[in-house]
Amino acid sequence: MDAINNFFGWLFGTRTGVVTLMVGGVVLFLIIAWLLEKRTRARFYNHQKEPGDWDLFDDE
């Protein structure tokens, strides 16, 4: 139990822990956004391109 307490103390009580927590959150949300974009592309694969459309992955 002391190890868990030390870990949370480090995670929320030190500058390095807070930076690790923030970077981990950013990476997690980037992975989630990338997966959702891939799923959306698979679902709407037959979408007709229009002049105003933009492409995240630069596929033609």
Buried (B, 14 or more C-beta within 10 A) or exposed (E): EEEEEEEEEEBEEEEEBEEEEEEEEEEEEEEEEEEEEEEEBEEEEEEEEEEEEEEEEEEE
